[in-house]
């Protein structure tokens, strides 16, 4: 089952949505987006937890 994460669930107002076949692939996309769109160079455990909570099966 594919995975989806909507950035707006973590960062209000952001319309980015990522889809991938695995959670690992999804996290790579989300980390790259966080770096380029939000200037986040290092994902803290707190941010990673919020992202994990926002991941949905699609």
CHARMM-style PDB file with segment names, atoms N, HN, CA, C and O in Angstrom:
ATOM      1  N   UNK     1       0.844  -1.175   0.000  1.00  0.00      PROA
ATOM      2  CA  UNK     1       0.000   0.000   0.000  1.00  0.00      PROA
ATOM      3  C   UNK     1       0.893   1.244   0.000  1.00  0.00      PROA
ATOM      4  O   UNK     1       1.852   1.332   0.767  1.00  0.00      PROA
ATOM      5  N   UNK     2       0.574   2.171  -0.844  1.00  0.00      PROA
ATOM      6  HN  UNK     2      -0.205   2.098  -1.467  1.00  0.00      PROA
ATOM      7  CA  UNK     2       1.363   3.402  -0.957  1.00  0.00      PROA
ATOM      8  C   UNK     2       1.146   4.290   0.272  1.00  0.00      PROA
ATOM      9  O   UNK     2       0.173   4.143   1.011  1.00  0.00      PROA
ATOM     10  N   UNK     3       2.079   5.207   0.458  1.00  0.00      PROA
ATOM     11  HN  UNK     3       2.870   5.327  -0.142  1.00  0.00      PROA
ATOM     12  CA  UNK     3       2.046   6.139   1.588  1.00  0.00      PROA
ATOM     13  C   UNK     3       1.918   7.563   1.071  1.00  0.00      PROA
ATOM     14  O   UNK     3       2.375   7.884  -0.026  1.00  0.00      PROA
ATOM     15  N   UNK     4       1.292   8.411   1.874  1.00  0.00      PROA
ATOM     16  HN  UNK     4       0.921   8.151   2.765  1.00  0.00      PROA
ATOM     17  CA  UNK     4       1.113   9.822   1.527  1.00  0.00      PROA
ATOM     18  C   UNK     4       1.347  10.672   2.769  1.00  0.00      PROA
ATOM     19  O   UNK     4       1.038  10.269   3.891  1.00  0.00      PROA
ATOM     20  N   UNK     5       1.903  11.859   2.538  1.00  0.00      PROA
ATOM     21  HN  UNK     5       2.154  12.187   1.627  1.00  0.00      PROA
ATOM     22  CA  UNK     5       2.075  12.815   3.627  1.00  0.00      PROA
ATOM     23  C   UNK     5       1.798  14.198   3.077  1.00  0.00      PROA
ATOM     24  O   UNK     5       2.424  14.623   2.106  1.00  0.00      PROA
ATOM     25  N   UNK     6       0.846  14.912   3.705  1.00  0.00      PROA
ATOM     26  HN  UNK     6       0.338  14.566   4.493  1.00  0.00      PROA
ATOM     27  CA  UNK     6       0.533  16.289   3.323  1.00  0.00      PROA
ATOM     28  C   UNK     6       1.304  17.211   4.256  1.00  0.00      PROA
ATOM     29  O   UNK     6       1.149  17.131   5.475  1.00  0.00      PROA
ATOM     30  N   UNK     7       2.118  18.071   3.704  1.00  0.00      PROA
ATOM     31  HN  UNK     7       2.244  18.136   2.714  1.00  0.00      PROA
ATOM     32  CA  UNK     7       2.932  18.972   4.508  1.00  0.00      PROA
ATOM     33  C   UNK     7       2.065  19.869   5.383  1.00  0.00      PROA
ATOM     34  O   UNK     7       2.464  20.217   6.495  1.00  0.00      PROA
ATOM     35  N   UNK     8       0.893  20.244   4.900  1.00  0.00      PROA
ATOM     36  HN  UNK     8       0.569  19.961   3.997  1.00  0.00      PROA
ATOM     37  CA  UNK     8       0.003  21.116   5.667  1.00  0.00      PROA
ATOM     38  C   UNK     8      -0.387  20.511   7.010  1.00  0.00      PROA
ATOM     39  O   UNK     8      -0.779  21.235   7.925  1.00  0.00      PROA
ATOM     40  N   UNK     9      -0.282  19.190   7.136  1.00  0.00      PROA
ATOM     41  HN  UNK     9       0.036  18.601   6.392  1.00  0.00      PROA
ATOM     42  CA  UNK     9      -0.578  18.549   8.413  1.00  0.00      PROA
ATOM     43  C   UNK     9       0.507  18.840   9.448  1.00  0.00      PROA
ATOM     44  O   UNK     9       0.298  18.647  10.646  1.00  0.00      PROA
ATOM     45  N   UNK    10       1.662  19.304   8.981  1.00  0.00      PROA
ATOM     46  HN  UNK    10       1.831  19.461   8.008  1.00  0.00      PROA
ATOM     47  CA  UNK    10       2.780  19.635   9.867  1.00  0.00      PROA
ATOM     48  C   UNK    10       3.076  21.134   9.818  1.00  0.00      PROA
ATOM     49  O   UNK    10       3.344  21.758  10.845  1.00  0.00      PROA
ATOM     50  N   UNK    11       3.024  21.702   8.607  1.00  0.00      PROA
ATOM     51  HN  UNK    11       2.807  21.195   7.773  1.00  0.00      PROA
ATOM     52  CA  UNK    11       3.302  23.124   8.398  1.00  0.00      PROA
ATOM     53  C   UNK    11       2.057  23.760   7.776  1.00  0.00      PROA
ATOM     54  O   UNK    11       1.860  23.673   6.564  1.00  0.00      PROA
ATOM     55  N   UNK    12       1.220  24.397   8.592  1.00  0.00      PROA
ATOM     56  HN  UNK    12       1.380  24.468   9.576  1.00  0.00      PROA
ATOM     57  CA  UNK    12      -0.012  24.997   8.053  1.00  0.00      PROA
ATOM     58  C   UNK    12       0.278  25.944   6.880  1.00  0.00      PROA
ATOM     59  O   UNK    12       1.205  26.753   6.916  1.00  0.00      PROA
ATOM     60  N   UNK    13      -0.550  25.808   5.846  1.00  0.00      PROA
ATOM     61  HN  UNK    13      -1.303  25.150   5.816  1.00  0.00      PROA
ATOM     62  CA  UNK    13      -0.427  26.685   4.690  1.00  0.00      PROA
ATOM     63  C   UNK    13       0.420  26.138   3.560  1.00  0.00      PROA
ATOM     64  O   UNK    13       0.422  26.706   2.468  1.00  0.00      PROA
ATOM     65  N   UNK    14       1.144  25.043   3.792  1.00  0.00      PROA
ATOM     66  HN  UNK    14       1.142  24.582   4.679  1.00  0.00      PROA
ATOM     67  CA  UNK    14       1.969  24.462   2.729  1.00  0.00      PROA
ATOM     68  C   UNK    14       1.116  23.461   1.948  1.00  0.00      PROA
ATOM     69  O   UNK    14       0.467  22.598   2.540  1.00  0.00      PROA
ATOM     70  N   UNK    15       1.119  23.578   0.623  1.00  0.00      PROA
ATOM     71  HN  UNK    15       1.646  24.279   0.143  1.00  0.00      PROA
ATOM     72  CA  UNK    15       0.269  22.703  -0.181  1.00  0.00      PROA
ATOM     73  C   UNK    15       0.998  21.496  -0.773  1.00  0.00      PROA
ATOM     74  O   UNK    15       0.455  20.825  -1.652  1.00  0.00      PROA
ATOM     75  N   UNK    16       2.205  21.211  -0.314  1.00  0.00      PROA
ATOM     76  HN  UNK    16       2.646  21.756   0.400  1.00  0.00      PROA
ATOM     77  CA  UNK    16       2.990  20.075  -0.817  1.00  0.00      PROA
ATOM     78  C   UNK    16       2.413  18.759  -0.293  1.00  0.00      PROA
ATOM     79  O   UNK    16       2.085  18.637   0.888  1.00  0.00      PROA
ATOM     80  N   UNK    17       2.295  17.792  -1.179  1.00  0.00      PROA
ATOM     81  HN  UNK    17       2.561  17.892  -2.138  1.00  0.00      PROA
ATOM     82  CA  UNK    17       1.911  16.435  -0.804  1.00  0.00      PROA
ATOM     83  C   UNK    17       2.884  15.478  -1.465  1.00  0.00      PROA
ATOM     84  O   UNK    17       3.182  15.603  -2.653  1.00  0.00      PROA
ATOM     85  N   UNK    18       3.379  14.520  -0.688  1.00  0.00      PROA
ATOM     86  HN  UNK    18       3.137  14.418   0.277  1.00  0.00      PROA
ATOM     87  CA  UNK    18       4.318  13.522  -1.209  1.00  0.00      PROA
ATOM     88  C   UNK    18       3.663  12.152  -1.185  1.00  0.00      PROA
ATOM     89  O   UNK    18       2.915  11.828  -0.263  1.00  0.00      PROA
ATOM     90  N   UNK    19       3.947  11.349  -2.202  1.00  0.00      PROA
ATOM     91  HN  UNK    19       4.555  11.612  -2.952  1.00  0.00      PROA
ATOM     92  CA  UNK    19       3.485   9.972  -2.284  1.00  0.00      PROA
ATOM     93  C   UNK    19       4.677   9.099  -2.589  1.00  0.00      PROA
ATOM     94  O   UNK    19       5.578   9.496  -3.329  1.00  0.00      PROA
ATOM     95  N   UNK    20       4.683   7.892  -2.011  1.00  0.00      PROA
ATOM     96  HN  UNK    20       3.951   7.570  -1.410  1.00  0.00      PROA
ATOM     97  CA  UNK    20       5.731   6.921  -2.299  1.00  0.00      PROA
ATOM     98  C   UNK    20       5.218   5.529  -1.955  1.00  0.00      PROA
ATOM     99  O   UNK    20       4.213   5.373  -1.262  1.00  0.00      PROA
ATOM    100  N   UNK    21       5.923   4.529  -2.449  1.00  0.00      PROA
ATOM    101  HN  UNK    21       6.740   4.655  -3.012  1.00  0.00      PROA
ATOM    102  CA  UNK    21       5.524   3.149  -2.190  1.00  0.00      PROA
ATOM    103  C   UNK    21       5.883   2.702  -0.770  1.00  0.00      PROA
ATOM    104  O   UNK    21       5.187   1.870  -0.187  1.00  0.00      PROA
ATOM    105  N   UNK    22       6.957   3.248  -0.218  1.00  0.00      PROA
ATOM    106  HN  UNK    22       7.522   3.924  -0.692  1.00  0.00      PROA
ATOM    107  CA  UNK    22       7.372   2.856   1.129  1.00  0.00      PROA
ATOM    108  C   UNK    22       7.528   4.088   2.009  1.00  0.00      PROA
ATOM    109  O   UNK    22       7.685   5.206   1.517  1.00  0.00      PROA
ATOM    110  N   UNK    23       7.480   3.866   3.312  1.00  0.00      PROA
ATOM    111  HN  UNK    23       7.352   2.958   3.712  1.00  0.00      PROA
ATOM    112  CA  UNK    23       7.660   4.967   4.247  1.00  0.00      PROA
ATOM    113  C   UNK    23       9.074   5.544   4.147  1.00  0.00      PROA
ATOM    114  O   UNK    23       9.268   6.750   4.296  1.00  0.00      PROA
ATOM    115  N   UNK    24      10.041   4.694   3.899  1.00  0.00      PROA
ATOM    116  HN  UNK    24       9.884   3.714   3.778  1.00  0.00      PROA
ATOM    117  CA  UNK    24      11.429   5.166   3.753  1.00  0.00      PROA
ATOM    118  C   UNK    24      11.565   6.111   2.561  1.00  0.00      PROA
ATOM    119  O   UNK    24      12.178   7.173   2.673  1.00  0.00      PROA
ATOM    120  N   UNK    25      10.992   5.724   1.422  1.00  0.00      PROA
ATOM    121  HN  UNK    25      10.494   4.862   1.331  1.00  0.00      PROA
ATOM    122  CA  UNK    25      11.035   6.584   0.232  1.00  0.00      PROA
ATOM    123  C   UNK    25      10.289   7.899   0.494  1.00  0.00      PROA
ATOM    124  O   UNK    25      10.729   8.969   0.074  1.00  0.00      PROA
ATOM    125  N   UNK    26       9.169   7.801   1.187  1.00  0.00      PROA
ATOM    126  HN  UNK    26       8.811   6.932   1.528  1.00  0.00      PROA
ATOM    127  CA  UNK    26       8.386   8.991   1.504  1.00  0.00      PROA
ATOM    128  C   UNK    26       9.185   9.948   2.378  1.00  0.00      PROA
ATOM    129  O   UNK    26       9.185  11.155   2.137  1.00  0.00      PROA
ATOM    130  N   UNK    27       9.860   9.423   3.382  1.00  0.00      PROA
ATOM    131  HN  UNK    27       9.860   8.443   3.577  1.00  0.00      PROA
ATOM    132  CA  UNK    27      10.654  10.266   4.272  1.00  0.00      PROA
ATOM    133  C   UNK    27      11.764  10.978   3.503  1.00  0.00      PROA
ATOM    134  O   UNK    27      12.070  12.132   3.804  1.00  0.00      PROA
ATOM    135  N   UNK    28      12.363  10.330   2.532  1.00  0.00      PROA
ATOM    136  HN  UNK    28      12.114   9.393   2.287  1.00  0.00      PROA
ATOM    137  CA  UNK    28      13.402  10.971   1.711  1.00  0.00      PROA
ATOM    138  C   UNK    28      12.810  12.171   0.969  1.00  0.00      PROA
ATOM    139  O   UNK    28      13.429  13.233   0.913  1.00  0.00      PROA
ATOM    140  N   UNK    29      11.617  12.005   0.400  1.00  0.00      PROA
ATOM    141  HN  UNK    29      11.113  11.142   0.446  1.00  0.00      PROA
ATOM    142  CA  UNK    29      10.962  13.106  -0.310  1.00  0.00      PROA
ATOM    143  C   UNK    29      10.609  14.244   0.647  1.00  0.00      PROA
ATOM    144  O   UNK    29      10.801  15.417   0.324  1.00  0.00      PROA
ATOM    145  N   UNK    30      10.099  13.896   1.811  1.00  0.00      PROA
ATOM    146  HN  UNK    30       9.943  12.943   2.073  1.00  0.00      PROA
ATOM    147  CA  UNK    30       9.684  14.906   2.791  1.00  0.00      PROA
ATOM    148  C   UNK    30      10.887  15.680   3.312  1.00  0.00      PROA
ATOM    149  O   UNK    30      10.817  16.898   3.470  1.00  0.00      PROA
ATOM    150  N   UNK    31      11.986  14.987   3.580  1.00  0.00      PROA
ATOM    151  HN  UNK    31      12.043  13.997   3.452  1.00  0.00      PROA
ATOM    152  CA  UNK    31      13.202  15.659   4.065  1.00  0.00      PROA
ATOM    153  C   UNK    31      13.723  16.618   2.993  1.00  0.00      PROA
ATOM    154  O   UNK    31      14.115  17.742   3.307  1.00  0.00      PROA
ATOM    155  N   UNK    32      13.730  16.183   1.735  1.00  0.00      PROA
ATOM    156  HN  UNK    32      13.412  15.270   1.480  1.00  0.00      PROA
ATOM    157  CA  UNK    32      14.189  17.058   0.653  1.00  0.00      PROA
ATOM    158  C   UNK    32      13.279  18.285   0.537  1.00  0.00      PROA
ATOM    159  O   UNK    32      13.767  19.398   0.339  1.00  0.00      PROA
ATOM    160  N   UNK    33      11.981  18.095   0.658  1.00  0.00      PROA
ATOM    161  HN  UNK    33      11.585  17.191   0.819  1.00  0.00      PROA
ATOM    162  CA  UNK    33      11.041  19.217   0.605  1.00  0.00      PROA
ATOM    163  C   UNK    33      11.275  20.165   1.782  1.00  0.00      PROA
ATOM    164  O   UNK    33      11.310  21.382   1.601  1.00  0.00      PROA
ATOM    165  N   UNK    34      11.434  19.620   2.968  1.00  0.00      PROA
ATOM    166  HN  UNK    34      11.406  18.631   3.115  1.00  0.00      PROA
ATOM    167  CA  UNK    34      11.651  20.458   4.161  1.00  0.00      PROA
ATOM    168  C   UNK    34      12.896  21.319   3.990  1.00  0.00      PROA
ATOM    169  O   UNK    34      12.919  22.476   4.410  1.00  0.00      PROA
ATOM    170  N   UNK    35      13.924  20.758   3.377  1.00  0.00      PROA
ATOM    171  HN  UNK    35      13.905  19.818   3.036  1.00  0.00      PROA
ATOM    172  CA  UNK    35      15.171  21.492   3.164  1.00  0.00      PROA
ATOM    173  C   UNK    35      14.974  22.620   2.156  1.00  0.00      PROA
ATOM    174  O   UNK    35      15.370  23.757   2.411  1.00  0.00      PROA
ATOM    175  N   UNK    36      14.367  22.311   1.018  1.00  0.00      PROA
ATOM    176  HN  UNK    36      14.046  21.387   0.811  1.00  0.00      PROA
ATOM    177  CA  UNK    36      14.276  23.305  -0.043  1.00  0.00      PROA
ATOM    178  C   UNK    36      13.165  24.326   0.184  1.00  0.00      PROA
ATOM    179  O   UNK    36      13.343  25.507  -0.113  1.00  0.00      PROA
ATOM    180  N   UNK    37      12.024  23.886   0.706  1.00  0.00      PROA
ATOM    181  HN  UNK    37      11.879  22.927   0.947  1.00  0.00      PROA
ATOM    182  CA  UNK    37      10.879  24.794   0.839  1.00  0.00      PROA
ATOM    183  C   UNK    37      10.819  25.519   2.182  1.00  0.00      PROA
ATOM    184  O   UNK    37      10.295  26.629   2.275  1.00  0.00      PROA
ATOM    185  N   UNK    38      11.363  24.878   3.225  1.00  0.00      PROA
ATOM    186  HN  UNK    38      11.789  23.977   3.150  1.00  0.00      PROA
ATOM    187  CA  UNK    38      11.214  25.446   4.562  1.00  0.00      PROA
ATOM    188  C   UNK    38      12.549  25.764   5.241  1.00  0.00      PROA
ATOM    189  O   UNK    38      12.572  26.245   6.374  1.00  0.00      PROA
ATOM    190  N   UNK    39      13.653  25.496   4.551  1.00  0.00      PROA
ATOM    191  HN  UNK    39      13.635  25.106   3.630  1.00  0.00      PROA
ATOM    192  CA  UNK    39      14.962  25.821   5.105  1.00  0.00      PROA
ATOM    193  C   UNK    39      15.374  24.967   6.288  1.00  0.00      PROA
ATOM    194  O   UNK    39      16.242  25.365   7.065  1.00  0.00      PROA
ATOM    195  N   UNK    40      14.769  23.806   6.437  1.00  0.00      PROA
ATOM    196  HN  UNK    40      14.064  23.483   5.806  1.00  0.00      PROA
ATOM    197  CA  UNK    40      15.104  22.908   7.543  1.00  0.00      PROA
ATOM    198  C   UNK    40      16.273  22.039   7.113  1.00  0.00      PROA
ATOM    199  O   UNK    40      16.126  21.164   6.260  1.00  0.00      PROA
ATOM    200  N   UNK    41      17.432  22.283   7.706  1.00  0.00      PROA
ATOM    201  HN  UNK    41      17.552  22.994   8.400  1.00  0.00      PROA
ATOM    202  CA  UNK    41      18.636  21.530   7.337  1.00  0.00      PROA
ATOM    203  C   UNK    41      18.735  20.196   8.066  1.00  0.00      PROA
ATOM    204  O   UNK    41      19.284  19.232   7.532  1.00  0.00      PROA
ATOM    205  N   UNK    42      18.205  20.140   9.285  1.00  0.00      PROA
ATOM    206  HN  UNK    42      17.759  20.923   9.719  1.00  0.00      PROA
ATOM    207  CA  UNK    42      18.272  18.908  10.067  1.00  0.00      PROA
ATOM    208  C   UNK    42      16.898  18.641  10.659  1.00  0.00      PROA
ATOM    209  O   UNK    42      16.312  19.504  11.314  1.00  0.00      PROA
ATOM    210  N   UNK    43      16.397  17.450  10.424  1.00  0.00      PROA
ATOM    211  HN  UNK    43      16.873  16.750   9.892  1.00  0.00      PROA
ATOM    212  CA  UNK    43      15.090  17.076  10.952  1.00  0.00      PROA
ATOM    213  C   UNK    43      15.276  16.599  12.389  1.00  0.00      PROA
ATOM    214  O   UNK    43      15.935  15.592  12.648  1.00  0.00      PROA
ATOM    215  N   UNK    44      14.685  17.340  13.308  1.00  0.00      PROA
ATOM    216  HN  UNK    44      14.150  18.158  13.098  1.00  0.00      PROA
ATOM    217  CA  UNK    44      14.788  16.977  14.721  1.00  0.00      PROA
ATOM    218  C   UNK    44      13.862  15.796  15.022  1.00  0.00      PROA
ATOM    219  O   UNK    44      12.943  15.522  14.250  1.00  0.00      PROA
ATOM    220  N   UNK    45      14.090  15.105  16.120  1.00  0.00      PROA
ATOM    221  HN  UNK    45      14.837  15.327  16.747  1.00  0.00      PROA
ATOM    222  CA  UNK    45      13.181  14.010  16.495  1.00  0.00      PROA
ATOM    223  C   UNK    45      11.729  14.478  16.635  1.00  0.00      PROA
ATOM    224  O   UNK    45      10.805  13.729  16.318  1.00  0.00      PROA
ATOM    225  N   UNK    46      11.527  15.697  17.103  1.00  0.00      PROA
ATOM    226  HN  UNK    46      12.278  16.305  17.360  1.00  0.00      PROA
ATOM    227  CA  UNK    46      10.170  16.217  17.253  1.00  0.00      PROA
ATOM    228  C   UNK    46       9.484  16.388  15.899  1.00  0.00      PROA
ATOM    229  O   UNK    46       8.317  16.034  15.732  1.00  0.00      PROA
ATOM    230  N   UNK    47      10.222  16.932  14.940  1.00  0.00      PROA
ATOM    231  HN  UNK    47      11.170  17.220  15.075  1.00  0.00      PROA
ATOM    232  CA  UNK    47       9.657  17.106  13.592  1.00  0.00      PROA
ATOM    233  C   UNK    47       9.416  15.739  12.955  1.00  0.00      PROA
ATOM    234  O   UNK    47       8.378  15.523  12.329  1.00  0.00      PROA
ATOM    235  N   UNK    48      10.360  14.822  13.108  1.00  0.00      PROA
ATOM    236  HN  UNK    48      11.203  14.998  13.616  1.00  0.00      PROA
ATOM    237  CA  UNK    48      10.204  13.481  12.546  1.00  0.00      PROA
ATOM    238  C   UNK    48       8.955  12.806  13.111  1.00  0.00      PROA
ATOM    239  O   UNK    48       8.244  12.113  12.383  1.00  0.00      PROA
ATOM    240  N   UNK    49       8.687  13.000  14.391  1.00  0.00      PROA
ATOM    241  HN  UNK    49       9.265  13.562  14.982  1.00  0.00      PROA
ATOM    242  CA  UNK    49       7.501  12.417  15.009  1.00  0.00      PROA
ATOM    243  C   UNK    49       6.233  13.005  14.414  1.00  0.00      PROA
ATOM    244  O   UNK    49       5.279  12.273  14.150  1.00  0.00      PROA
ATOM    245  N   UNK    50       6.206  14.312  14.200  1.00  0.00      PROA
ATOM    246  HN  UNK    50       6.981  14.907  14.415  1.00  0.00      PROA
ATOM    247  CA  UNK    50       5.041  14.957  13.588  1.00  0.00      PROA
ATOM    248  C   UNK    50       4.814  14.431  12.175  1.00  0.00      PROA
ATOM    249  O   UNK    50       3.678  14.192  11.765  1.00  0.00      PROA
ATOM    250  N   UNK    51       5.901  14.255  11.440  1.00  0.00      PROA
ATOM    251  HN  UNK    51       6.824  14.449  11.773  1.00  0.00      PROA
ATOM    252  CA  UNK    51       5.794  13.725  10.071  1.00  0.00      PROA
ATOM    253  C   UNK    51       5.256  12.307  10.114  1.00  0.00      PROA
ATOM    254  O   UNK    51       4.357  11.963   9.346  1.00  0.00      PROA
ATOM    255  N   UNK    52       5.793  11.474  11.005  1.00  0.00      PROA
ATOM    256  HN  UNK    52       6.523  11.753  11.629  1.00  0.00      PROA
ATOM    257  CA  UNK    52       5.332  10.083  11.132  1.00  0.00      PROA
ATOM    258  C   UNK    52       3.826  10.049  11.399  1.00  0.00      PROA
ATOM    259  O   UNK    52       3.106   9.232  10.825  1.00  0.00      PROA
ATOM    260  N   UNK    53       3.361  10.936  12.269  1.00  0.00      PROA
ATOM    261  HN  UNK    53       3.946  11.599  12.735  1.00  0.00      PROA
ATOM    262  CA  UNK    53       1.937  10.980  12.612  1.00  0.00      PROA
ATOM    263  C   UNK    53       1.072  11.412  11.430  1.00  0.00      PROA
ATOM    264  O   UNK    53      -0.109  11.071  11.368  1.00  0.00      PROA
ATOM    265  N   UNK    54       1.649  12.156  10.498  1.00  0.00      PROA
ATOM    266  HN  UNK    54       2.608  12.434  10.547  1.00  0.00      PROA
ATOM    267  CA  UNK    54       0.904  12.670   9.349  1.00  0.00      PROA
ATOM    268  C   UNK    54       0.870  11.709   8.172  1.00  0.00      PROA
ATOM    269  O   UNK    54       0.127  11.936   7.218  1.00  0.00      PROA
ATOM    270  N   UNK    55       1.658  10.642   8.218  1.00  0.00      PROA
ATOM    271  HN  UNK    55       2.261  10.458   8.994  1.00  0.00      PROA
ATOM    272  CA  UNK    55       1.697   9.684   7.103  1.00  0.00      PROA
ATOM    273  C   UNK    55       0.416   8.868   7.077  1.00  0.00      PROA
ATOM    274  O   UNK    55      -0.057   8.375   8.100  1.00  0.00      PROA
ATOM    275  N   UNK    56      -0.131   8.741   5.867  1.00  0.00      PROA
ATOM    276  HN  UNK    56       0.254   9.142   5.036  1.00  0.00      PROA
ATOM    277  CA  UNK    56      -1.363   7.983   5.667  1.00  0.00      PROA
ATOM    278  C   UNK    56      -1.153   6.921   4.597  1.00  0.00      PROA
ATOM    279  O   UNK    56      -0.359   7.103   3.674  1.00  0.00      PROA
ATOM    280  N   UNK    57      -1.871   5.814   4.728  1.00  0.00      PROA
ATOM    281  HN  UNK    57      -2.516   5.666   5.477  1.00  0.00      PROA
ATOM    282  CA  UNK    57      -1.891   4.809   3.679  1.00  0.00      PROA
ATOM    283  C   UNK    57      -2.887   5.232   2.613  1.00  0.00      PROA
ATOM    284  O   UNK    57      -3.986   5.693   2.922  1.00  0.00      PROA
ATOM    285  N   UNK    58      -2.489   5.071   1.345  1.00  0.00      PROA
ATOM    286  HN  UNK    58      -1.597   4.697   1.094  1.00  0.00      PROA
ATOM    287  CA  UNK    58      -3.397   5.408   0.243  1.00  0.00      PROA
ATOM    288  C   UNK    58      -3.445   4.273  -0.760  1.00  0.00      PROA
ATOM    289  OT1 UNK    58      -4.154   4.364  -1.762  1.00  0.00      PROA
TER     290      UNK     58
END
